Amino acid sequence: MAIFGKDDREHVRLDREKLPRHVAIIMDGNGRWAQRRGMPRTFGHKAGVEALREIIRHSDDLGIEALTIYAFSSENWKRSAEEVGALMGLLLEYFTKELDELHRENVRIRILGDIDGMPKGLERQQSALHAAIDRTQGNTGLNLNIALNYGGQQEIVRAARQLARRAASGEIAPEEIDQAMFAGELYTAGLPEVDFLIRTSGEMRLSNFLLYQCAYAEFYQTDVLWPDFDRDAYDEALLAYQRRNRRFGGV
């Protein structure tokens, strides 16, 4: 299945002038989707990759600037070896098959998280991730950010340590540190803050995802399990966003 392709649907309901610049998605529900069908959890993860392809394509079609997806948290290593192995296999397969097309479509890939801190035995995955970053870093289309071996608290601590080192070396003075400088040390440096956070499967928590970047994000929760989250479901979510009155602390 190609990631990109002509979409002949008319998006008459969406106002493209009022779309979020940066959408973040917690893709939840793969395991439950599979279990309801009497299949192993790994079957749900495969179906989840198919859903992701469609959402990437649709985000690009709509002209959304940045799409950040939560692929694998720093806590997910606690899962069974079988499930982790399947997820890492899907990761390698995804980048092996899709990188050429993503690059042709001018997509820039950024990995949020500690790639080099992944466990031993995943060197091929690490190489594929670095290759995707290097090959697409000059692209100017959709910013596709994949949170992998990622934790929001860990990211904030990492940024604080980097600023502390700069201050200790005399490069900056502590009083010079402001929000813009702090944001510049995050994995998402240079990207707009998250406008819209979607979580599938009915769960109601952030799960340590983009804690700093979601300061004023609009939240959207749906009971739809991730493998069933298609373009129509995405459009419904975006319509809900467009109905919101974003006050940013005002009245």
C-alpha positions as CSV (number, residue, x, y, z in Angstrom):
1,M,0.0,0.0,0.0
2,A,1.5,3.3,-1.0
3,I,1.7,6.0,1.6
4,F,0.8,8.8,-0.9
5,G,-1.6,8.9,-3.7
6,K,-4.2,11.1,-5.2
7,D,-7.1,11.6,-2.8
8,D,-10.2,12.3,-4.9
9,R,-12.4,13.1,-1.9
10,E,-13.7,16.6,-1.5
11,H,-13.0,17.9,2.0
12,V,-15.8,20.4,1.8
13,R,-16.5,20.4,5.5
14,L,-13.0,21.3,6.6
15,D,-11.7,24.9,6.6
16,R,-8.1,24.6,5.5
17,E,-7.4,28.0,6.8
18,K,-8.2,26.8,10.4
19,L,-6.4,23.5,10.5
20,P,-3.9,22.9,13.3
21,R,-0.3,23.5,12.3
22,H,0.9,20.7,14.6
23,V,-1.1,17.5,15.3
24,A,0.1,14.9,17.8
25,I,-1.4,11.5,18.1
26,I,-1.2,8.8,20.8
27,M,-2.0,5.7,18.7
28,D,-3.7,3.5,21.3
29,G,-5.7,0.3,21.0
30,N,-3.8,-2.0,18.7
31,G,-3.7,-4.8,21.2
32,R,-7.4,-4.6,22.1
33,W,-8.3,-4.4,18.4
34,A,-6.5,-7.7,17.8
35,Q,-7.9,-9.4,20.9
36,R,-11.4,-8.6,19.9
37,R,-10.7,-10.6,16.7
38,G,-9.2,-13.5,18.6
39,M,-5.7,-12.6,17.2
40,P,-2.4,-11.9,19.0
41,R,-1.5,-8.4,19.8
42,T,1.2,-8.3,17.1
43,F,-1.6,-8.6,14.5
44,G,-3.0,-5.4,15.9
45,H,0.3,-3.6,15.5
46,K,0.5,-4.6,11.9
47,A,-3.0,-3.2,11.3
48,G,-1.9,-0.1,13.2
49,V,0.9,0.5,10.7
50,E,-1.7,0.5,7.9
51,A,-3.8,3.1,9.7
52,L,-0.7,5.2,10.2
53,R,0.1,5.2,6.4
54,E,-3.4,6.6,5.7
55,I,-3.1,9.3,8.4
56,I,0.3,10.4,7.1
57,R,-1.0,10.7,3.6
58,H,-4.1,12.6,4.7
59,S,-2.1,15.0,6.8
60,D,0.1,15.7,3.8
61,D,-2.9,16.2,1.5
62,L,-4.4,18.7,4.0
63,G,-1.2,20.7,4.2
64,I,-0.7,20.1,8.0
65,E,2.8,21.4,8.9
66,A,3.8,18.8,11.5
67,L,2.5,15.4,12.6
68,T,4.0,13.7,15.7
69,I,3.1,10.2,16.5
70,Y,3.8,8.2,19.6
71,A,5.3,5.0,18.4
72,F,7.2,3.5,21.4
73,S,7.7,5.0,24.8
74,S,10.7,4.6,27.1
75,E,8.4,2.6,29.3
76,N,7.3,0.2,26.6
77,W,10.4,-1.9,27.0
78,K,8.6,-3.5,29.9
79,R,6.3,-5.3,27.5
80,S,6.9,-9.0,26.5
81,A,9.9,-9.8,24.5
82,E,7.6,-11.1,21.7
83,E,5.7,-7.9,21.5
84,V,8.7,-5.7,21.6
85,G,10.5,-7.8,19.0
86,A,7.4,-7.6,16.7
87,L,7.2,-3.8,17.1
88,M,10.9,-3.4,16.3
89,G,10.6,-5.6,13.3
90,L,7.7,-3.5,12.0
91,L,9.8,-0.4,12.6
92,L,12.6,-1.8,10.4
93,E,10.2,-2.9,7.7
94,Y,8.4,0.4,7.7
95,F,11.6,2.5,7.0
96,T,13.0,-0.1,4.6
97,K,9.8,0.0,2.4
98,E,8.6,3.6,2.8
99,L,11.7,5.8,3.0
100,D,12.0,6.3,-0.8
101,E,8.4,7.4,-1.1
102,L,8.5,9.6,1.9
103,H,11.6,11.3,0.5
104,R,10.0,11.8,-2.9
105,E,7.0,13.5,-1.2
106,N,9.4,16.0,0.5
107,V,8.6,14.6,4.0
108,R,11.1,15.4,6.7
109,I,11.5,12.7,9.3
110,R,12.6,13.5,12.8
111,I,12.9,11.0,15.6
112,L,12.0,12.2,19.1
113,G,13.8,10.1,21.7
114,D,17.0,8.4,22.5
115,I,17.8,6.4,19.4
116,D,21.3,5.5,20.6
117,G,20.0,4.3,24.0
118,M,18.0,1.5,22.5
119,P,19.0,-2.0,23.8
120,K,21.7,-4.1,22.1
121,G,20.5,-6.2,19.2
122,L,18.7,-3.3,17.5
123,E,21.6,-2.0,15.5
124,R,19.7,-2.4,12.2
125,Q,16.8,-0.4,13.5
126,Q,19.2,2.3,14.7
127,S,20.9,2.5,11.4
128,A,17.6,2.7,9.6
129,L,16.4,5.6,11.8
130,H,19.7,7.6,11.4
131,A,19.5,7.0,7.6
132,A,15.9,8.3,7.5
133,I,16.9,11.4,9.4
134,D,20.0,12.1,7.3
135,R,18.3,11.5,4.0
136,T,15.3,13.7,4.6
137,Q,16.7,16.5,6.7
138,G,16.7,19.0,3.8
139,N,13.0,18.3,2.9
140,T,10.5,21.1,3.3
141,G,7.1,19.4,3.3
142,L,5.3,17.6,6.1
143,N,7.4,17.2,9.3
144,L,6.8,13.6,10.4
145,N,8.0,13.2,14.0
146,I,8.2,9.7,15.4
147,A,8.5,9.5,19.2
148,L,10.5,6.4,19.8
149,N,12.2,5.3,23.0
150,Y,10.7,8.6,24.2
151,G,9.5,10.1,27.5
152,G,8.3,13.6,28.0
153,Q,9.8,13.9,31.5
154,Q,13.1,12.5,30.3
155,E,13.1,15.1,27.5
156,I,12.6,17.9,29.9
157,V,15.4,16.7,32.1
158,R,17.7,16.3,29.1
159,A,17.0,19.9,28.0
160,A,17.6,21.2,31.5
161,R,21.0,19.4,31.7
162,Q,22.0,20.8,28.3
163,L,21.2,24.3,29.4
164,A,23.0,23.7,32.8
165,R,26.2,22.6,30.9
166,R,26.0,25.7,28.7
167,A,25.6,28.0,31.8
168,A,28.4,26.2,33.7
169,S,30.8,26.7,30.7
170,G,30.0,30.4,30.6
171,E,28.3,30.2,27.2
172,I,25.1,31.6,28.6
173,A,24.0,33.3,31.9
174,P,21.3,31.6,33.9
175,E,19.1,34.7,33.7
176,E,19.2,34.5,29.9
177,I,17.3,31.2,29.9
178,D,13.7,31.8,28.8
179,Q,11.0,29.7,27.2
180,A,12.4,30.1,23.7
181,M,15.8,29.0,24.7
182,F,14.4,26.0,26.6
183,A,12.3,24.9,23.7
184,G,15.4,25.1,21.5
185,E,16.9,22.2,23.5
186,L,13.9,19.9,23.0
187,Y,13.6,17.3,20.3
188,T,11.0,19.4,18.7
189,A,13.2,22.5,18.4
190,G,12.1,24.7,15.5
191,L,8.6,23.2,15.3
192,P,5.4,24.9,16.4
193,E,4.0,23.9,19.7
194,V,1.3,21.2,19.5
195,D,-2.1,22.6,18.6
196,F,-4.1,19.4,18.7
197,L,-3.6,16.2,20.6
198,I,-5.6,13.1,19.6
199,R,-5.8,9.9,21.6
200,T,-7.6,6.9,20.4
201,S,-9.2,3.9,22.2
202,G,-10.9,5.9,25.0
203,E,-8.0,6.3,27.3
204,M,-7.8,9.7,29.1
205,R,-4.1,10.3,29.9
206,L,-1.0,11.8,28.4
207,S,1.3,8.8,29.0
208,N,4.4,11.0,29.3
209,F,4.0,12.4,25.8
210,L,5.1,15.9,24.8
211,L,4.5,17.3,28.3
212,Y,6.1,20.7,27.5
213,Q,4.9,21.0,23.9
214,C,1.2,20.4,24.8
215,A,0.9,23.3,27.2
216,Y,-2.0,24.8,25.2
217,A,-2.9,21.9,23.0
218,E,-6.6,21.1,22.4
219,F,-7.3,17.5,23.5
220,Y,-9.5,15.1,21.6
221,Q,-10.4,11.6,22.8
222,T,-12.2,9.0,20.8
223,D,-13.3,5.4,21.6
224,V,-12.2,4.3,18.1
225,L,-9.3,1.9,18.3
226,W,-6.2,3.0,16.4
227,P,-6.4,0.4,13.5
228,D,-9.9,1.7,12.8
229,F,-8.9,5.4,12.9
230,D,-9.2,6.3,9.2
231,R,-9.5,9.5,7.2
232,D,-13.1,10.0,8.1
233,A,-12.4,9.7,11.8
234,Y,-9.4,12.1,11.4
235,D,-11.7,14.6,9.6
236,E,-14.2,14.4,12.5
237,A,-11.4,15.1,14.9
238,L,-10.2,18.1,12.9
239,L,-13.8,19.4,12.6
240,A,-14.0,19.2,16.4
241,Y,-10.8,21.2,16.6
242,Q,-12.1,23.9,14.3
243,R,-15.2,24.3,16.6
244,R,-13.0,25.1,19.6
245,N,-12.4,28.6,20.9
246,R,-8.7,28.7,21.8
247,R,-8.2,31.4,24.4
248,F,-4.7,30.7,25.6
249,G,-5.5,31.8,29.1
250,G,-7.7,34.7,28.0
251,V,-11.5,35.0,28.1
